[in-house]
Amino acid sequence: MAAETKIDPMHQFQISPIAGHLDGSPFAFTNSALWMLVVLALIWLFMLGGMKRQLVPGRWQLMVEGMTGFVTSMLATNIGPEGRKYVPWVFTIFMFILFANLLGLMPLALVGAQPFTVTSQFTVTGVMAIISFSIVLVTGFWRHGFRFFTLFIPHGTPFILKLLIVPIEFVSFMVRPFSLALRLFVAMIAGHILVDVFGNFVVQGINAGGVGPAISLLSFVFIAGVMALEVLVCAIQAYVFALLTSLYINDAVNLH
């Protein structure tokens, strides 16, 4: 009986094979891969529906143009005119994170499809962070050569302080991809765990009797609040990832 009522909030993040086996084989189609394909399909449909280029744009076209304009404006503000070169990548990660986060909140389990939040996997957020960091490194060395290392030396710093500041700046720079990936991963996994735990409280409170229904009602109110906050977090985390990527690219382009 105890095993039946045990709360396992981490079960929702378990990667399960749909085709193949996770026994060391490099070829296995998992639930994570499936939902990444679903996210990409939704983004493709969203963009396709908004690229009609009508003289009088409809609501869908306005949404797509608003998204692209938002990312383009962000890059122009943080990098300058050269920021347009990096719109494809920053727009891609912004849309992927936004759609993946929102899809993970959809109550698709009501129709028998349990959504999988791919951004709750550190491998997924880590790959995006590594690609962003690689763009920063390639851009920096391509444009500035070894002068790129001056990024770690604040202008006007006395020589004695450079011995201390340069290692600190270098470590801070190398930690960027890890912090970029970890921030998104932690934000998504924490919210889903809270919802799962309070959901279990609702069920167990109803089955317990006595004051259980009151606890269930209170837990349901908490779930509603957390879900409302999660919707906001979905958009904020997509924006923060894109914003930090643009700021890091700006360091490589303009060597601040």
C-alpha positions in Angstrom: 0.0 0.0 0.0 2.9 2.4 0.8 4.4 1.8 -2.6 1.1 2.8 -4.2 0.9 6.1 -2.5 4.5 7.0 -2.7 5.1 10.4 -4.4 7.7 10.1 -7.2 7.9 13.6 -8.7 11.0 12.7 -10.8 9.1 10.0 -12.8 7.8 12.6 -15.2 11.4 13.4 -16.3 12.4 9.8 -17.1 13.5 9.1 -20.6 11.8 6.0 -22.0 12.5 4.3 -25.3 9.7 4.1 -27.9 11.7 2.2 -30.4 15.0 0.5 -29.6 16.6 0.0 -26.2 18.5 2.2 -23.7 21.1 -0.5 -23.1 24.1 1.1 -24.7 22.7 1.1 -28.2 23.3 4.5 -29.9 20.0 4.2 -31.9 16.9 4.5 -29.7 13.9 6.7 -30.4 12.7 8.0 -27.0 9.9 10.1 -25.6 12.3 13.0 -25.5 13.1 12.8 -29.2 9.3 12.4 -30.0 8.4 15.6 -28.2 11.3 17.5 -29.7 9.9 16.6 -33.1 6.4 17.7 -32.0 7.9 21.1 -30.8 9.7 21.5 -34.2 6.4 20.6 -36.1 4.5 23.2 -34.1 7.1 25.9 -34.7 7.0 25.0 -38.5 3.2 25.3 -38.5 3.3 28.6 -36.6 5.8 30.1 -39.0 4.1 28.7 -42.1 0.8 30.2 -41.1 2.3 33.6 -40.6 4.4 33.9 -43.7 1.6 34.7 -46.2 3.0 38.3 -46.7 -0.4 39.8 -47.1 -0.6 43.5 -47.7 -3.1 43.7 -44.8 -1.6 41.2 -42.3 -4.0 39.0 -40.3 -3.6 38.1 -36.6 -1.4 35.1 -37.3 1.0 37.0 -39.6 1.1 39.8 -37.0 2.2 37.3 -34.3 5.0 35.9 -36.5 6.2 39.3 -37.5 6.0 40.4 -33.9 8.2 37.5 -32.8 10.8 38.0 -35.5 10.7 41.8 -34.9 11.1 41.3 -31.1 14.3 39.1 -31.5 15.7 41.4 -34.3 15.2 44.4 -32.1 16.8 42.7 -29.1 19.9 41.9 -31.1 20.1 45.3 -32.7 19.9 46.9 -29.2 22.5 44.7 -27.7 24.9 44.2 -30.6 24.2 46.9 -33.1 23.7 46.6 -36.9 25.8 43.5 -37.0 23.2 41.7 -34.8 21.1 40.8 -37.8 23.7 38.1 -38.7 22.8 36.2 -35.5 19.0 36.5 -35.8 18.5 33.0 -37.2 20.2 31.2 -34.3 18.8 33.4 -31.5 15.3 33.3 -33.0 15.6 29.5 -33.3 16.5 29.0 -29.7 14.0 31.5 -28.5 11.1 29.8 -30.3 12.2 26.3 -29.5 12.5 27.1 -25.7 9.2 29.0 -25.7 7.2 26.2 -27.5 8.9 23.4 -25.6 8.2 25.1 -22.2 4.5 25.8 -23.1 4.0 22.3 -24.6 5.1 20.8 -21.3 2.3 22.6 -19.5 -0.5 21.4 -21.8 -3.0 19.0 -20.1 -2.6 16.5 -23.0 -2.8 13.6 -20.5 -6.5 14.1 -20.6 -6.5 12.7 -24.1 -3.9 10.0 -23.3 -0.8 11.8 -24.4 1.6 12.6 -21.5 3.7 15.7 -22.6 7.4 15.6 -22.0 9.2 18.9 -21.2 12.4 18.5 -23.2 13.9 21.7 -21.6 13.8 19.9 -18.3 16.7 17.7 -19.6 20.2 19.2 -19.0 21.5 17.5 -22.1 19.0 19.5 -24.2 19.7 22.9 -22.6 23.4 22.0 -22.5 23.6 21.5 -26.2 21.9 24.8 -26.9 24.3 26.6 -24.5 27.3 24.9 -26.0 26.3 26.0 -29.5 25.7 29.5 -28.3 29.1 29.6 -26.6 30.8 28.1 -29.7 29.3 31.0 -31.8 30.8 33.4 -29.3 34.3 31.8 -29.5 34.3 31.5 -33.3 33.1 35.1 -33.7 35.6 36.4 -31.2 38.7 34.7 -32.7 37.5 35.2 -36.3 37.1 39.0 -35.8 39.9 39.8 -33.4 42.3 36.9 -33.3 44.3 36.8 -30.1 43.1 40.2 -29.2 40.0 38.4 -28.1 41.8 37.6 -24.9 41.7 41.3 -24.0 38.0 40.6 -23.1 39.4 39.3 -19.8 41.4 42.5 -19.1 39.2 45.5 -18.0 40.4 48.8 -19.5 42.7 50.8 -17.3 43.3 48.0 -14.7 46.7 48.3 -13.0 49.1 45.5 -13.6 49.0 44.2 -10.1 45.2 43.9 -10.2 45.4 42.2 -13.6 47.1 39.2 -11.9 43.9 38.7 -9.9 41.2 39.9 -12.2 42.2 38.1 -15.4 41.9 34.6 -13.8 38.5 35.6 -12.3 37.2 36.9 -15.6 38.5 33.8 -17.5 36.7 31.5 -15.1 33.6 33.6 -15.2 33.7 33.4 -19.0 34.1 29.7 -19.1 31.2 29.1 -16.7 28.8 30.9 -19.0 27.6 27.9 -21.0 27.1 25.9 -17.8 25.1 28.7 -16.1 23.1 29.3 -19.3 22.0 25.7 -19.5 21.5 25.2 -15.7 19.3 28.2 -15.3 16.7 27.0 -17.8 17.0 23.3 -16.7 16.4 24.2 -13.0 13.6 26.6 -13.7 11.6 24.1 -15.7 12.2 21.0 -13.5 11.4 22.9 -10.3 8.0 24.1 -11.5 7.0 20.7 -12.7 8.0 19.0 -9.5 5.9 21.5 -7.5 2.8 20.8 -9.7 3.3 17.0 -9.4 3.7 17.1 -5.6 0.6 19.3 -5.0 -1.3 17.1 -7.5 -0.5 14.1 -5.3 -1.6 16.0 -2.3 -5.0 16.6 -4.0 -5.5 12.9 -4.7 -4.3 11.7 -1.3 -6.3 14.3 0.5 -9.5 13.2 -1.2 -8.8 9.6 -0.4 -7.9 10.3 3.2 -11.2 11.6 4.5 -11.5 13.9 7.5 -9.6 17.1 6.9 -8.2 15.6 3.7 -10.7 17.4 1.3 -9.7 20.7 2.8 -6.0 20.0 2.2 -6.9 18.9 -1.3 -8.7 22.2 -2.0 -5.8 24.2 -0.6 -3.4 22.1 -2.7 -5.5 22.7 -5.8 -5.3 26.5 -5.2 -1.5 26.2 -5.0 -1.5 24.3 -8.3 -3.5 27.0 -10.0 -1.0 29.6 -8.7 2.0 27.6 -9.7 0.6 27.0 -13.2 -0.1 30.7 -13.7 3.5 31.4 -12.6 4.8 28.6 -14.8 3.2 30.2 -17.9 5.1 33.4 -17.1 8.3 31.5 -16.4 8.0 29.7 -19.8 8.2 33.0 -21.6 10.7 34.6 -19.3 13.2 31.7 -19.6 13.0 31.8 -23.4 13.7 35.5 -23.3 16.5 35.2 -20.7 18.3 32.5 -22.8 18.0 34.6 -25.9 19.0 37.8 -24.2 22.1 36.3 -22.5 23.1 34.7 -25.8 22.9 38.1 -27.5 24.9 39.7 -24.7 27.6 37.1 -25.0 27.8 37.5 -28.7 28.1 41.3 -28.2 31.2 40.7 -26.0 32.8 38.8 -28.9 31.8 41.3 -31.6 32.5 44.6 -29.8 35.1 43.4 -27.1 33.7 45.3 -24.2 
